[in-house]
Amino acid sequence: MTTAPSGAPVTTTSTTYTKVVNRDGSVTITTTRITTTSQSVTYAKANEVPAALQAHMGGW
């Protein structure tokens, strides 16, 4: 059985800012952006999930 994804991939981006005031009074700001992409696939039965994917998930 060929299983199609259960929807388009969903991408989310989060941004955090960290400020450090240095001893000389200067300020260092670090911007961190994390982009996450997720996609769901639905299998009709548990035994249709590929063995490699089951192994990545720590088995059932």
TITORRO-856123 format. One line per field, with one value per residue (C-alpha): residue number from 0; residue in one letter; x, y, z. Coordinates in steps of 0.2 Angstrom, whole numbers, plus 5000, padded with zeros to 4 digits. Last residue first. Layout:
// residues N
nr: c(NUM,...)
rest: c(A,...)
xx: c(X,...)
yy: c(Y,...)
zz: c(Z,...)
END
This chain:
// residues 60
nr: c(59,58,57,56,55,54,53,52,51,50,49,48,47,46,45,44,43,42,41,40,39,38,37,36,35,34,33,32,31,30,29,28,27,26,25,24,23,22,21,20,19,18,17,16,15,14,13,12,11,10,9,8,7,6,5,4,3,2,1,0)
rest: c(W,G,G,M,H,A,Q,L,A,A,P,V,E,N,A,K,A,Y,T,V,S,Q,S,T,T,T,I,R,T,T,T,I,T,V,S,G,D,R,N,V,V,K,T,Y,T,T,S,T,T,T,V,P,A,G,S,P,A,T,T,M)
xx: c(5032,5050,5061,5054,5068,5066,5047,5053,5065,5052,5040,5023,5010,5009,5001,4986,4979,4995,4993,5008,5010,5023,5034,5046,5055,5064,5074,5080,5093,5097,5112,5113,5130,5130,5144,5147,5165,5161,5149,5130,5123,5106,5098,5085,5074,5065,5053,5050,5036,5034,5020,5022,5006,4993,4990,5005,5001,5002,5007,5000)
yy: c(4999,5001,5015,5028,5026,5007,5009,5021,5007,4994,5003,5007,4995,4984,4998,4998,5011,5022,5040,5052,5068,5082,5093,5107,5116,5132,5139,5157,5163,5181,5185,5203,5209,5226,5237,5243,5238,5223,5217,5218,5202,5201,5185,5186,5171,5168,5153,5147,5135,5124,5113,5100,5097,5085,5067,5061,5048,5030,5017,5000)
zz: c(5098,5092,5098,5086,5074,5074,5069,5055,5049,5050,5039,5046,5038,5053,5063,5051,5039,5039,5042,5037,5046,5041,5052,5048,5061,5059,5074,5073,5086,5087,5099,5105,5112,5122,5125,5143,5144,5155,5142,5143,5136,5127,5120,5107,5102,5086,5082,5065,5060,5044,5041,5027,5017,5022,5027,5017,5005,5009,4995,5000)
END
